[in-house]
Amino acid sequence: MPEMTFDVRWPDGRVQRCYSPSLVMHDYLTSGSDYTVADFVDRSATALHEASERVRAKFGFACTSAASTTEHILAAATEFPGDATIRVVGMHPGLETTS
């Protein structure tokens, strides 16, 4: 199961590296895009839950790292108003494109 990281720039300029056990994050977030904090929290929590369930389906247990990433995102988000803007500055690996 491919895993990935994604980097988020919070409204105070701090960059947080986040982990996902699945590339499903690409279905919910786009590198270089801005989201409100509230929207980002919703999207990332949904995607990380889905990623954890993919781990459960394959290995028989949920991914504690996905749960930890969700907790770190939720903790960081409490520092900002829901309508503040964050940016997804990178996603690794990125999506392959065909020419």
DSSP file (Angstrom, degrees, kcal/mol; ACC not computed):
  #  RESIDUE AA STRUCTURE BP1 BP2  ACC     N-H-->O    O-->H-N    N-H-->O    O-->H-N    TCO  KAPPA ALPHA  PHI   PSI    X-CA   Y-CA   Z-CA
    1    1 A M              0   0    0      0, 0.0     2,-0.1     0, 0.0    54,-0.0   0.000 360.0 360.0 360.0 119.4    0.0    0.0    0.0
    2    2 A P        -     0   0    0      0, 0.0    21,-0.3     0, 0.0     2,-0.2  -0.423 360.0-159.6 -69.3 138.7    1.7    3.3   -1.1
    3    3 A E        -     0   0    0     19,-0.2     2,-0.3    -2,-0.1    20,-0.1  -0.682   9.7-174.3-111.2 169.8    2.1    5.9    1.6
    4    4 A M  E     -A   20   0A   0     16,-2.8    16,-2.7    -2,-0.2     2,-0.3  -0.968  18.7-136.3-154.8 167.1    2.6    9.6    1.3
    5    5 A T  E     -AB  19  92A   0     87,-2.7    87,-3.1    -2,-0.3     2,-0.4  -0.929  14.4-164.5-123.7 155.3    3.3   12.9    3.1
    6    6 A F  E     -AB  18  91A   0     12,-2.2    12,-2.8    -2,-0.3     2,-0.4  -0.996  11.3-142.2-140.6 139.6    1.7   16.2    2.5
    7    7 A D  E     -AB  17  90A   0     83,-2.7    82,-1.8    -2,-0.4    83,-1.3  -0.849  14.8-167.5-106.8 134.4    2.9   19.6    3.7
    8    8 A V  E     -AB  16  88A   0      8,-2.4     8,-2.8    -2,-0.4     2,-0.7  -0.968  13.7-147.8-123.8 132.2    0.5   22.3    4.9
    9    9 A R  E     -AB  15  87A   0     78,-3.1    78,-1.8    -2,-0.4     6,-0.2  -0.896  21.5-149.7 -99.4 114.1    1.3   26.0    5.6
   10   10 A W    >   -     0   0    0      4,-2.9     3,-2.6    -2,-0.7    76,-0.1  -0.293  33.0 -95.3 -76.0 165.4   -0.9   27.3    8.4
   11   11 A P  T 3  S+     0   0    0      0, 0.0    -1,-0.1     0, 0.0    75,-0.1   0.741 124.6  58.3 -57.0 -24.7   -2.0   30.9    8.6
   12   12 A D  T 3  S-     0   0    0      2,-0.1     3,-0.1     1,-0.0    -2,-0.0   0.411 121.1-106.1 -85.9   4.0    1.0   31.8   10.9
   13   13 A G  S <  S+     0   0    0     -3,-2.6     2,-0.2     1,-0.3    -1,-0.0   0.271  75.1 138.5  93.2 -10.8    3.4   30.6    8.2
   14   14 A R        -     0   0    0     -5,-0.1    -4,-2.9     1,-0.0     2,-0.5  -0.468  44.9-143.1 -69.8 136.6    4.4   27.4   10.0
   15   15 A V  E     -A    9   0A   0     -6,-0.2     2,-0.5    -2,-0.2    -6,-0.2  -0.895  13.5-164.7-104.6 130.1    4.7   24.4    7.7
   16   16 A Q  E     -A    8   0A   0     -8,-2.8    -8,-2.4    -2,-0.5     2,-0.5  -0.953  11.6-143.9-115.4 128.4    3.5   21.0    9.1
   17   17 A R  E     -A    7   0A   0     -2,-0.5     2,-0.3   -10,-0.2   -10,-0.2  -0.811  22.6-166.9 -90.8 129.0    4.4   17.7    7.4
   18   18 A C  E     -A    6   0A   0    -12,-2.8   -12,-2.2    -2,-0.5     2,-0.4  -0.855   8.8-140.2-118.6 151.8    1.6   15.2    7.6
   19   19 A Y  E     -A    5   0A   0     -2,-0.3   -14,-0.2   -14,-0.2    50,-0.1  -0.879  15.2-178.3-114.3 142.3    1.5   11.5    6.9
   20   20 A S  E     -A    4   0A   0    -16,-2.7   -16,-2.8    -2,-0.4    28,-0.1  -0.998  25.2-145.8-135.0 137.4   -1.0    9.3    5.2
   21   21 A P  S    S+     0   0    0      0, 0.0     2,-0.3     0, 0.0   -16,-0.1   0.437  86.6  44.2 -78.0   3.3   -0.8    5.5    4.7
   22   22 A S  S >  S-     0   0    0    -18,-0.1     3,-0.8     1,-0.0   -19,-0.2  -0.985  78.6-125.0-146.7 152.2   -2.6    5.9    1.4
   23   23 A L  G >  S+     0   0    0    -21,-0.3     3,-2.1    -2,-0.3     4,-0.3   0.398  84.0 106.3 -75.6   4.0   -2.5    8.1   -1.7
   24   24 A V  G >   +     0   0    0      1,-0.3     3,-2.2     2,-0.2     4,-0.5   0.719  58.0  80.8 -57.5 -20.9   -6.2    8.8   -1.1
   25   25 A M  G X> S+     0   0    0     -3,-0.8     4,-2.6     1,-0.3     3,-1.6   0.832  81.0  65.7 -55.4 -31.2   -5.3   12.3    0.1
   26   26 A H  G <4 S+     0   0    0     -3,-2.1    -1,-0.3     1,-0.3    -2,-0.2   0.731  93.9  59.5 -64.2 -21.1   -5.0   13.2   -3.6
   27   27 A D  G <4 S+     0   0    0     -3,-2.2    -1,-0.3    -4,-0.3    -2,-0.2   0.662 118.4  28.4 -77.8 -15.6   -8.8   12.6   -3.9
   28   28 A Y  T <4 S+     0   0    0     -3,-1.6     2,-0.3    -4,-0.5    -2,-0.2   0.654 121.3  39.5-118.6 -25.2   -9.4   15.3   -1.2
   29   29 A L     <  -     0   0    0     -4,-2.6     2,-0.4    14,-0.1    -1,-0.2  -0.927  60.3-149.9-131.6 153.4   -6.6   17.8   -1.4
   30   30 A T    >   -     0   0    0     -2,-0.3     3,-2.0    -3,-0.1    58,-0.3  -0.990  27.4-114.3-126.4 128.9   -4.6   19.4   -4.2
   31   31 A S  T 3  S+     0   0    0     -2,-0.4    58,-0.2     1,-0.3     3,-0.1  -0.353 103.1  20.9 -58.7 133.9   -1.0   20.5   -4.0
   32   32 A G  T 3  S+     0   0    0     56,-4.0    -1,-0.3     1,-0.3     2,-0.2   0.409  98.6 123.9  87.1  -1.2   -0.7   24.3   -4.3
   33   33 A S    <   -     0   0    0     -3,-2.0    55,-2.6    55,-0.3     2,-0.3  -0.633  54.7-134.4 -95.9 152.3   -4.3   24.9   -3.4
   34   34 A D  E     +C   87   0A   0     -2,-0.2     2,-0.3    53,-0.2    53,-0.2  -0.803  24.4 176.5-101.3 144.8   -5.7   27.1   -0.6
   35   35 A Y  E     -C   86   0A   0     51,-2.3    51,-3.1    -2,-0.3     2,-0.1  -0.971  35.2-105.2-139.3 152.6   -8.5   25.9    1.8
   36   36 A T  E  >  -C   85   0A   0     -2,-0.3     4,-2.9    49,-0.2    49,-0.2  -0.467  38.6-112.7 -69.3 157.2  -10.1   27.5    4.8
   37   37 A V  H  > S+     0   0    0     47,-2.3     4,-2.7    44,-0.4     5,-0.2   0.929 118.6  50.8 -57.0 -45.2   -9.0   25.9    8.0
   38   38 A A  H  > S+     0   0    0     44,-2.3     4,-2.2    46,-0.2    -1,-0.2   0.917 112.3  45.6 -60.5 -44.6  -12.5   24.4    8.6
   39   39 A D  H  > S+     0   0    0     43,-0.4     4,-3.0     2,-0.2     5,-0.2   0.918 112.9  50.6 -65.4 -43.5  -12.6   22.9    5.0
   40   40 A F  H  X S+     0   0    0     -4,-2.9     4,-3.1     2,-0.2     5,-0.3   0.917 109.7  50.3 -60.7 -44.2   -9.1   21.5    5.3
   41   41 A V  H  X S+     0   0    0     -4,-2.7     4,-2.4    -5,-0.2     5,-0.2   0.934 113.7  45.5 -60.4 -45.9   -9.9   19.9    8.7
   42   42 A D  H  X S+     0   0    0     -4,-2.2     4,-2.2    -5,-0.2    -2,-0.2   0.945 116.5  44.6 -61.9 -48.9  -13.0   18.3    7.2
   43   43 A R  H  X S+     0   0    0     -4,-3.0     4,-2.6     1,-0.2    -2,-0.2   0.933 116.5  44.6 -62.9 -47.5  -11.2   17.1    4.0
   44   44 A S  H  X S+     0   0    0     -4,-3.1     4,-2.9    -5,-0.2     5,-0.2   0.904 112.9  50.4 -68.1 -40.4   -8.1   15.8    5.7
   45   45 A A  H  X S+     0   0    0     -4,-2.4     4,-2.0    -5,-0.3    -1,-0.2   0.914 113.3  46.6 -63.2 -41.6  -10.1   14.0    8.5
   46   46 A T  H  X S+     0   0    0     -4,-2.2     4,-2.2    -5,-0.2    -2,-0.2   0.934 115.2  45.9 -64.0 -46.4  -12.3   12.3    6.0
   47   47 A A  H  X S+     0   0    0     -4,-2.6     4,-2.6     1,-0.2    -2,-0.2   0.904 113.0  49.2 -65.4 -42.0   -9.4   11.3    3.8
   48   48 A L  H  X S+     0   0    0     -4,-2.9     4,-2.4     2,-0.2    -1,-0.2   0.861 109.9  51.8 -68.5 -34.3   -7.3   10.0    6.7
   49   49 A H  H  X S+     0   0    0     -4,-2.0     4,-2.3    -5,-0.2    -1,-0.2   0.935 111.4  47.5 -63.5 -45.4  -10.3    8.0    8.0
   50   50 A E  H  X S+     0   0    0     -4,-2.2     4,-1.8     1,-0.2    -2,-0.2   0.908 111.5  51.0 -61.6 -41.8  -10.6    6.5    4.5
   51   51 A A  H  X S+     0   0    0     -4,-2.6     4,-1.8     1,-0.2    -1,-0.2   0.915 110.0  49.7 -62.0 -42.7   -6.9    5.8    4.4
   52   52 A S  H  X S+     0   0    0     -4,-2.4     4,-2.4     1,-0.2    -1,-0.2   0.882 108.9  52.2 -63.8 -38.8   -7.0    4.1    7.8
   53   53 A E  H  X S+     0   0    0     -4,-2.3     4,-2.5     2,-0.2    -1,-0.2   0.831 105.2  55.5 -68.1 -31.1  -10.0    1.9    6.7
   54   54 A R  H  X S+     0   0    0     -4,-1.8     4,-1.8     2,-0.2    -1,-0.2   0.903 108.4  48.5 -64.8 -40.2   -8.0    0.9    3.6
   55   55 A V  H  X>S+     0   0    0     -4,-1.8     4,-3.4     2,-0.2     5,-0.5   0.928 110.8  51.1 -62.8 -44.4   -5.2   -0.3    6.0
   56   56 A R  H  X5S+     0   0    0     -4,-2.4     4,-2.2     1,-0.2    -2,-0.2   0.912 109.4  50.3 -58.8 -43.6   -7.9   -2.1    8.0
   57   57 A A  H  <5S+     0   0    0     -4,-2.5    -1,-0.2     1,-0.2    -2,-0.2   0.860 119.2  37.0 -64.2 -35.2   -9.2   -3.9    4.9
   58   58 A K  H  <5S+     0   0    0     -4,-1.8    -2,-0.2    -5,-0.1    -1,-0.2   0.878 134.2  19.2 -85.1 -39.4   -5.8   -5.0    3.9
   59   59 A F  H  <5S-     0   0    0     -4,-3.4    -3,-0.2     2,-0.3    -2,-0.2   0.542  99.3-113.4-114.2 -10.2   -4.2   -5.8    7.2
   60   60 A G  S  <<S+     0   0    0     -4,-2.2     2,-0.3    -5,-0.5    -4,-0.2   0.528  87.4  74.6  90.5   4.8   -7.1   -6.3    9.7
   61   61 A F  S    S-     0   0    0     -6,-0.5    -2,-0.3    -9,-0.1    -1,-0.2  -0.993  80.8-105.8-147.9 152.6   -6.3   -3.3   11.8
   62   62 A A        -     0   0    0     -2,-0.3     2,-0.8    -6,-0.1    -9,-0.1  -0.292  40.1-103.3 -73.1 161.3   -6.7    0.5   11.6
   63   63 A C     >  -     0   0    0      1,-0.2     4,-1.5   -14,-0.1     3,-0.2  -0.780  25.6-167.2 -90.2 112.3   -3.7    2.8   11.0
   64   64 A T  H  > S+     0   0    0     -2,-0.8     4,-2.3     1,-0.2    -1,-0.2   0.790  87.8  61.2 -69.6 -26.2   -2.7    4.5   14.2
   65   65 A S  H  > S+     0   0    0      2,-0.2     4,-2.5     1,-0.2    -1,-0.2   0.881 102.5  50.6 -67.7 -36.6   -0.4    6.9   12.3
   66   66 A A  H  > S+     0   0    0      2,-0.2     4,-2.2    -3,-0.2    -1,-0.2   0.909 111.2  48.9 -65.0 -40.9   -3.4    8.2   10.3
   67   67 A A  H  X S+     0   0    0     -4,-1.5     4,-2.2     2,-0.2    -2,-0.2   0.895 111.2  50.2 -64.2 -39.6   -5.3    8.8   13.6
   68   68 A S  H  X S+     0   0    0     -4,-2.3     4,-2.4     2,-0.2    -2,-0.2   0.907 108.9  51.2 -64.8 -42.7   -2.2   10.5   15.0
   69   69 A T  H  X S+     0   0    0     -4,-2.5     4,-2.4     1,-0.2    -2,-0.2   0.921 109.4  51.0 -60.7 -43.4   -2.0   12.8   11.9
   70   70 A T  H  X S+     0   0    0     -4,-2.2     4,-2.7     1,-0.2    -2,-0.2   0.920 109.8  50.1 -59.4 -44.3   -5.7   13.7   12.3
   71   71 A E  H  X S+     0   0    0     -4,-2.2     4,-2.4     1,-0.2    -1,-0.2   0.902 110.5  49.3 -61.7 -41.9   -5.1   14.6   16.0
   72   72 A H  H  X S+     0   0    0     -4,-2.4     4,-2.3     2,-0.2    -1,-0.2   0.894 111.9  48.5 -65.7 -39.4   -2.1   16.8   15.1
   73   73 A I  H  X S+     0   0    0     -4,-2.4     4,-2.5     2,-0.2    -2,-0.2   0.938 112.1  48.7 -64.9 -46.2   -4.1   18.6   12.4
   74   74 A L  H  X S+     0   0    0     -4,-2.7     4,-1.1     1,-0.2    -2,-0.2   0.901 111.6  50.0 -61.3 -41.1   -7.0   19.1   14.8
   75   75 A A  H  < S+     0   0    0     -4,-2.4     3,-0.4     1,-0.2     4,-0.3   0.922 112.9  45.8 -64.0 -44.5   -4.7   20.4   17.5
   76   76 A A  H >< S+     0   0    0     -4,-2.3     3,-1.5     1,-0.2    -2,-0.2   0.885 107.6  58.6 -65.5 -37.9   -3.0   22.9   15.1
   77   77 A A  H >< S+     0   0    0     -4,-2.5     3,-1.9     1,-0.3    -1,-0.2   0.779  90.2  70.6 -64.9 -27.2   -6.4   24.0   13.7
   78   78 A T  T 3< S+     0   0    0     -4,-1.1    -1,-0.3    -3,-0.4    -2,-0.2   0.688  88.9  65.6 -64.9 -15.4   -7.6   25.2   17.1
   79   79 A E  T <  S+     0   0    0     -3,-1.5    -1,-0.3    -4,-0.3    -2,-0.2   0.550 102.5  51.6 -80.9  -7.9   -5.1   28.0   16.9
   80   80 A F  S <  S-     0   0    0     -3,-1.9     2,-0.1    -4,-0.1   -70,-0.0  -0.915  88.8-100.9-132.7 153.2   -6.9   29.7   14.0
   81   81 A P    >   -     0   0    0      0, 0.0     3,-1.9     0, 0.0   -44,-0.4  -0.418  39.2-115.2 -67.1 150.8  -10.4   30.8   13.0
   82   82 A G  T 3  S+     0   0    0      1,-0.3   -44,-2.3   -45,-0.2   -43,-0.4   0.733 114.3  54.2 -60.6 -24.6  -12.2   28.4   10.7
   83   83 A D  T 3  S+     0   0    0    -47,-0.2    -1,-0.3   -46,-0.2     2,-0.0   0.429  82.5 111.3 -93.9   2.6  -12.3   30.9    7.9
   84   84 A A  S <  S-     0   0    0     -3,-1.9   -47,-2.3     1,-0.1     2,-0.4  -0.332  71.0-113.5 -67.7 160.2   -8.5   31.5    7.9
   85   85 A T  E     - C   0  36A   0    -49,-0.2     2,-0.3   -48,-0.1   -49,-0.2  -0.824  30.8-177.9-106.5 134.8   -6.6   30.2    4.9
   86   86 A I  E     - C   0  35A   0    -51,-3.1   -51,-2.3    -2,-0.4     2,-0.4  -0.834  15.2-142.4-117.5 162.9   -4.1   27.4    4.7
   87   87 A R  E     -BC   9  34A   0    -78,-1.8   -78,-3.1    -2,-0.3     2,-1.0  -0.991  11.7-137.0-128.4 135.1   -2.2   26.1    1.7
   88   88 A V  E     -B    8   0A   0    -55,-2.6   -56,-4.0    -2,-0.4   -55,-0.3  -0.814  27.3-178.1 -84.1 107.1   -1.2   22.6    0.8
   89   89 A V  E     -     0   0A   0    -82,-1.8     2,-0.3    -2,-1.0   -81,-0.2   0.662  57.7  -3.1 -88.9 -15.9    2.3   23.3   -0.3
   90   90 A G  E     -B    7   0A   0    -83,-1.3   -83,-2.7    -3,-0.1     2,-0.4  -0.947  47.3-159.4-171.3 151.5    3.3   19.8   -1.4
   91   91 A M  E     -B    6   0A   0     -2,-0.3   -85,-0.2   -85,-0.2     4,-0.1  -0.989  29.1-129.5-137.4 126.6    2.2   16.2   -1.7
   92   92 A H  E    S+B    5   0A   0    -87,-3.1   -87,-2.7    -2,-0.4     2,-0.1  -0.985  92.5  25.2-131.4 123.5    4.7   13.4   -2.0
   93   93 A P  S    S-     0   0    0      0, 0.0    -1,-0.2     0, 0.0     3,-0.1   0.573  94.6-150.1 -73.4 154.6    4.6   11.4   -4.1
   94   94 A G        -     0   0    0     -2,-0.1     2,-0.3     1,-0.1    -2,-0.1  -0.235  30.2 -81.0 -78.7 175.3    2.6   13.6   -6.4
   95   95 A L        -     0   0    0     -4,-0.1     2,-0.3     1,-0.1    -1,-0.1  -0.633  45.1-122.1 -78.3 136.1    0.1   12.3   -8.9
   96   96 A E        -     0   0    0     -2,-0.3     2,-0.4    -3,-0.1    -1,-0.1  -0.585  27.0-155.1 -75.8 139.3    1.6   11.0  -12.1
   97   97 A T        -     0   0    0     -2,-0.3     2,-0.4     2,-0.0    -1,-0.0  -0.898   4.5-140.9-115.5 147.6    0.4   12.8  -15.2
   98   98 A T              0   0    0     -2,-0.4    -2,-0.0     1,-0.1     0, 0.0  -0.866 360.0 360.0-107.1 142.5    0.3   11.4  -18.7
   99   99 A S              0   0    0     -2,-0.4    -1,-0.1     0, 0.0    -2,-0.0   0.438 360.0 360.0 -95.5 360.0    1.2   13.5  -21.7
